[in-house]
Amino acid sequence: MIYGILLNIPEKHATKYEDLIRRIIGEGIARGDILSFTEARYKGDVAFVMLARSRRAAEKVYQQLKEHPIHVKVIEIEGKGD
């Protein structure tokens, strides 16, 4: 099972929190909690999508992120193998 972490920084907070969020993501990658991530911008908002190796890893990153005025959600990604 893989877990996703969805994150949106509203335009009014983007400049203040963008670098902090990147640091948290970098620390998660260094620990091995985050397998990959991508980011996108739309009308000033900044969004990140991350894949985490386990529910525990996703929750650890979530706990760090939820302390800030951003929108964050953890989802479970289920799939079937061939």
Secondary structure, DSSP 8 states (H G I E B T S, - for coil): -EEEEEEEE-HHHHHHHHHHHHHHHHHHHHHT-EEEEEEEEETTEEEEEEEESSHHHHHHHHHHHTTSSSEEEEEEE-----
